[in-house]
Amino acid sequence: MAISATAALSLVLGACTQQQEGTAADEGGPAAVAAPQEVDGLSADPAKNTPDALRRAATAPDWAVPVQVIDCATPGCDGKRTPGVYTPLPKSEIKGKWSICALLPHVKDPYWVGQDEALVAEARRTGVHLQVYEAGGYTEVSKQLDQLSNCVAQGANAVLIGAVSNEALNPKIEEIVNQGVVVIDAVNGVTSKKVQGRALFDYCTLGGSLARHLKEQGKPVNGVWFPGPAGVGSLEQLMSCFKEQAAGSDVKVLGTKYGDTGKDAQLNLVENALGAYPGMDYILGSATTADAAHGVLKERGLSDKVRTASYYFTPEVYSLLKSGDATCASAGNDLILSRIAMDMAIRKLEKKPFVGGPYIGTNAQVICGPAAGADADNLGELVKELNLPSDGFSPVFNVN
């Protein structure tokens, strides 16, 4: 039976789910409530939702989105994933005058500009005060630590952390949680178990969905991975979940090429791999890898032989798919994560239950362009509102 978003919250108040071990979500508030399976015609089963239904739900004033409730204590684990529909706390139930601080790694690319846009939209919906800081890049640990201190000094009730490091912020996180500040782990993931909630980019879902897509095509695949820098746990998880889902099929990985995700570095890696793996027919990597690869593939007359699949979406990837210069990409539908993270913070402050649990990830789907063939071309199914920032949006750092 379809129900409204507000009614869904009321009906599930008595249906509790077990809190994940090692997450501080149960301190100072009620246990989580089960995420509804259907809200206003939107299903927890992604296969039952049309792109138009997803688009309407994601852009509605009281938005809703299908998610995965993840049974994990820390980012990167492979705990059980339970589907549900996430609905935010209605504005009428927000009684406090809350101040929320959000830290972003940077706003130098469309992905983080899109996350900023989501934060701004949720602050305007709820009426909370929002202050956004950006560190300037993933090397700026000291700057982000200072920004955390500034958030607390300026009276923030809650902090949403898009971390530049998985571990370096942990002592400061523990310090500010002990001071009574709510901390939500947003998008990137930190290993601290003191955070009260997580709304994270799910590398396992992305890697697994990409492998299933290639397997379902029924054709042999000889791919090489270009994940990014070596030693990054989330990227290793991405490839591990890809391997797990590809097991028993004709989808093979010939090797892995690690390196910086700058375009020049990825271009060098692709050129080296074309010589080292003459049987390679799929480039699996970052959005930058796909962007770097299409030129050299054209130059060498390999565009029809070697295809590309990236594990996340950018405006550049969308353009490449549309023009036929890239083949496929995983769309994580993850620009909603910042809105979920803010809703988690507000729920914690208002002592309202989380929806589903303290660890939420989004569903991924593989989007392909005409280069994948007429049967696989589903570019029109991309829900841009969940994957790309609005045209012309510029970062905003202070709301209300």
C-alpha positions in Angstrom: 0.0 0.0 0.0 1.4 3.4 -1.0 1.6 6.0 1.8 2.8 9.6 2.1 6.2 10.4 3.5 4.8 11.9 6.7 2.5 9.0 7.3 5.3 6.6 6.7 7.3 8.0 9.5 4.4 7.8 11.9 3.5 4.2 11.1 7.0 2.9 11.6 7.8 4.6 15.0 7.3 1.3 16.8 9.3 -0.8 14.4 12.9 -0.7 15.6 16.0 -2.1 13.9 19.1 -3.2 15.7 21.8 -0.5 16.0 25.1 -1.4 14.4 27.9 -2.2 16.8 30.5 0.5 17.1 28.3 3.4 15.9 27.3 6.0 18.5 23.8 6.4 17.1 22.1 5.0 20.2 23.5 7.7 22.5 21.0 10.4 23.4 18.1 9.4 21.2 15.6 6.7 20.3 16.5 3.6 18.2 16.1 3.7 14.5 12.8 2.9 12.8 12.5 0.6 9.9 12.7 2.3 6.5 9.4 2.1 4.7 9.2 -0.1 1.6 7.0 2.3 -0.4 6.4 6.0 -0.1 4.1 7.9 -2.5 4.5 5.2 -5.1 8.3 5.1 -4.8 9.6 1.6 -4.0 12.5 0.3 -2.0 13.2 -2.0 -5.0 15.1 0.1 -7.5 13.9 -2.1 -10.4 10.3 -1.0 -9.7 11.0 2.8 -10.0 10.9 4.7 -13.3 13.4 7.5 -13.8 10.5 10.0 -13.8 9.3 8.6 -10.4 12.8 8.9 -9.0 13.2 12.4 -10.3 9.8 13.6 -8.9 10.6 12.1 -5.5 14.1 13.5 -5.3 13.0 17.0 -6.1 9.8 17.1 -4.1 9.8 19.5 -1.0 9.6 16.5 1.3 11.9 14.4 -0.8 12.3 10.6 -0.8 14.9 8.3 -2.2 15.5 4.5 -2.3 18.6 3.6 -0.1 20.5 0.7 1.3 20.6 0.4 5.1 24.0 -1.0 5.7 24.8 -3.2 8.7 28.4 -2.1 9.3 30.4 -0.6 12.1 32.9 1.2 10.0 33.1 2.3 6.3 34.2 -0.3 3.8 32.8 -3.4 5.5 30.6 -5.8 3.6 27.7 -6.0 6.0 24.1 -6.9 5.1 22.3 -4.3 2.9 18.6 -3.8 3.5 16.6 -1.8 1.0 14.2 0.9 2.1 12.9 4.4 1.2 14.5 7.3 3.0 12.3 10.2 4.0 13.5 13.3 5.8 12.0 14.8 9.0 9.2 17.2 8.0 10.0 20.8 8.7 7.0 21.0 11.0 8.7 18.6 13.4 11.9 20.6 13.6 11.6 22.7 16.8 15.1 23.8 17.5 17.1 26.7 16.0 20.0 24.5 15.0 23.4 25.6 13.6 25.1 23.0 11.3 28.6 23.1 10.0 29.6 21.1 6.9 33.2 20.3 5.9 34.0 19.4 2.2 37.3 18.3 0.9 37.1 20.9 -1.9 34.7 22.4 -4.5 37.1 22.1 -7.4 35.1 19.6 -9.3 31.4 19.1 -10.1 31.0 16.2 -7.7 31.6 18.3 -4.6 29.8 21.3 -6.1 26.8 19.0 -6.4 27.2 17.9 -2.7 27.3 21.6 -1.7 24.1 22.2 -3.7 22.4 19.4 -1.8 23.5 20.8 1.5 22.2 24.3 0.6 18.8 22.8 -0.6 18.3 20.9 2.7 19.3 23.9 4.8 16.7 26.0 2.9 14.1 23.3 3.3 14.6 22.9 7.0 15.5 26.4 8.0 18.6 25.5 9.9 21.7 27.7 9.8 24.4 26.2 7.6 28.1 27.1 7.4 30.1 25.3 4.7 33.9 25.0 4.7 36.1 23.5 2.0 39.6 22.4 2.7 41.1 22.9 -0.7 42.1 19.4 -1.4 42.9 16.0 0.0 46.4 17.0 1.3 44.9 19.7 3.6 44.5 17.7 6.8 45.7 20.5 9.0 43.3 22.9 7.4 40.3 20.6 7.9 41.3 20.0 11.5 41.3 23.8 12.0 37.9 24.0 10.3 36.5 21.4 12.7 37.7 23.6 15.6 36.2 26.7 14.0 32.9 24.9 13.7 32.8 24.2 17.4 34.1 27.6 18.4 31.3 29.3 16.4 28.6 27.3 18.2 27.7 24.5 15.7 25.3 22.0 17.2 26.3 19.4 14.6 29.1 18.9 12.1 28.9 17.0 8.8 32.3 15.7 7.8 33.3 15.1 4.2 36.7 14.0 5.3 40.1 14.5 3.5 41.5 11.5 5.5 39.9 8.3 6.7 41.9 8.4 10.0 43.6 11.7 10.7 40.5 13.4 12.0 39.6 10.7 14.5 41.0 12.3 17.6 39.4 15.6 16.9 36.1 13.9 16.2 36.2 12.1 19.5 37.0 15.4 21.2 34.1 17.3 19.8 31.6 14.4 20.3 32.7 14.4 24.0 31.8 18.1 24.0 28.2 17.3 23.0 28.5 18.1 19.3 26.7 15.8 16.9 29.1 14.4 14.2 27.8 12.8 11.0 30.2 11.0 8.6 29.3 12.3 5.1 30.2 10.8 1.7 33.9 9.8 2.1 34.0 7.9 5.4 36.1 8.0 8.5 37.1 5.1 10.7 36.1 6.7 14.0 33.4 4.8 15.8 32.3 7.9 17.7 30.4 9.4 14.8 26.6 9.2 15.3 25.6 8.5 11.7 27.0 7.7 8.3 25.7 8.7 4.8 28.4 7.3 2.6 29.4 6.7 -1.0 29.2 2.9 -1.3 32.1 1.6 -3.3 31.0 -2.0 -2.9 27.6 -1.3 -4.5 29.2 0.6 -7.3 31.8 -2.1 -8.1 29.3 -4.9 -7.8 26.7 -3.3 -10.0 29.4 -2.7 -12.7 30.4 -6.3 -12.6 26.8 -7.6 -12.8 26.2 -5.3 -15.8 29.2 -6.7 -17.7 28.3 -10.2 -16.8 24.8 -9.8 -18.0 26.0 -8.7 -21.4 27.0 -12.3 -22.0 30.2 -11.4 -23.8 33.8 -12.0 -22.7 35.5 -9.1 -21.0 39.2 -8.6 -20.5 39.5 -5.5 -18.4 42.3 -3.6 -16.6 41.5 -1.6 -13.5 42.6 2.1 -13.1 41.2 2.7 -9.7 43.3 5.6 -8.5 46.0 5.8 -5.9 47.3 2.6 -4.3 46.6 1.8 -0.7 43.1 3.4 -0.5 40.8 1.0 1.3 37.6 2.1 -0.4 39.1 1.6 -3.8 40.3 -1.9 -2.9 36.8 -2.6 -1.7 35.4 -1.4 -5.0 37.6 -3.9 -6.9 37.0 -6.7 -4.4 33.2 -6.4 -4.8 33.6 -6.2 -8.6 35.6 -9.4 -8.5 33.1 -11.1 -6.2 30.2 -10.3 -8.5 32.1 -11.2 -11.6 33.1 -14.7 -10.3 32.1 -17.6 -12.5 31.7 -15.4 -15.6 33.7 -14.4 -18.7 34.5 -11.1 -17.0 38.2 -11.2 -16.3 40.6 -8.6 -14.9 44.1 -8.7 -16.5 45.7 -6.3 -14.1 45.6 -3.1 -12.1 47.3 0.2 -12.8 47.4 2.5 -9.8 48.1 6.2 -9.9 47.0 9.8 -9.3 43.6 10.6 -10.7 44.9 13.6 -12.6 44.3 13.5 -16.3 47.9 13.4 -17.3 48.7 10.6 -14.9 45.8 8.5 -16.1 46.7 9.1 -19.7 50.2 7.7 -19.1 48.8 4.7 -17.3 46.4 4.0 -20.2 49.1 4.3 -22.7 51.3 1.9 -20.7 48.5 -0.6 -20.3 47.7 -0.7 -24.0 51.3 -1.9 -24.5 51.4 -4.2 -21.5 47.9 -5.8 -22.1 47.3 -6.2 -25.8 44.2 -8.3 -25.1 42.6 -5.6 -23.0 39.1 -4.7 -24.3 37.8 -2.8 -21.3 39.2 0.1 -19.3 37.7 0.1 -15.8 38.5 3.2 -13.8 37.7 6.7 -12.6 35.8 9.3 -14.5 39.2 10.9 -15.3 40.4 7.7 -16.7 37.5 7.5 -19.2 38.1 11.2 -20.1 41.9 10.6 -20.6 41.4 7.3 -22.5 39.1 8.4 -25.3 41.6 10.5 -27.1 44.4 7.9 -27.2 42.0 5.2 -28.2 40.9 7.4 -31.2 44.5 8.1 -32.2 45.3 4.4 -32.2 42.2 3.3 -34.0 41.0 1.3 -30.9 37.7 3.0 -30.1 35.7 0.1 -31.4 37.9 -2.5 -29.7 38.5 -1.0 -26.2 35.5 0.2 -24.2 35.5 2.3 -21.0 33.5 2.0 -17.8 33.9 4.5 -15.0 32.9 3.9 -11.4 31.3 7.3 -10.9 29.6 10.0 -12.8 30.6 13.6 -13.8 29.3 16.0 -16.4 32.4 15.1 -18.5 31.4 11.4 -18.4 27.9 12.3 -19.3 29.1 14.2 -22.4 31.5 11.4 -23.4 28.6 8.8 -23.1 26.3 11.0 -25.2 29.0 11.5 -27.9 29.9 7.8 -28.0 33.4 8.5 -26.6 32.7 6.5 -23.4 30.8 3.3 -23.0 29.3 3.0 -19.5 29.5 4.5 -16.0 28.1 3.6 -12.6 25.7 6.2 -11.4 25.7 6.2 -7.7 22.6 8.5 -7.3 24.7 9.8 -4.4 24.2 13.6 -4.5 21.4 13.0 -2.0 23.9 11.8 0.6 24.5 15.3 1.9 20.8 15.8 2.4 20.6 12.5 4.2 23.6 13.5 6.4 21.9 16.8 7.4 18.7 15.0 8.1 20.6 12.5 10.3 22.1 15.5 12.2 18.7 17.2 12.7 17.1 13.9 13.8 19.9 13.4 16.4 19.5 17.0 17.7 15.7 16.7 17.9 16.0 13.2 19.5 14.1 11.7 16.6 14.8 8.1 15.4 17.0 7.5 12.3 15.4 6.0 9.3 16.6 2.4 8.9 19.8 2.8 10.9 22.9 4.9 11.4 24.6 3.8 8.2 23.0 4.7 4.8 24.2 4.2 1.3 22.5 4.8 -2.1 21.6 2.4 -4.9 23.8 2.4 -8.0 22.9 1.7 -11.6 25.0 1.3 -14.7 24.3 4.0 -17.4 25.5 3.3 -20.9 25.6 5.4 -24.1 25.2 4.6 -27.7 28.8 3.1 -27.8 27.4 0.2 -25.8 25.0 -0.7 -28.5 21.3 0.0 -29.0 20.2 -2.7 -26.6 22.3 -1.4 -23.8 21.9 2.4 -24.4 20.0 3.7 -21.4 21.4 7.2 -21.1 17.9 8.6 -20.9 17.3 6.8 -17.6 20.0 8.9 -15.8 18.4 10.9 -13.0 20.6 14.0 -13.3 19.2 15.5 -10.1 20.8 12.6 -8.1 24.1 12.5 -10.0 25.0 15.9 -11.5 24.9 19.5 -10.1 22.5 21.9 -11.7 23.8 23.8 -14.7 25.3 27.1 -13.6 25.2 26.4 -9.8 28.1 28.0 -7.9 29.1 27.0 -4.4 27.3 28.6 -1.5 28.9 28.6 1.9 26.4 30.2 4.2 22.6 29.7 4.4 20.1 31.2 6.8 
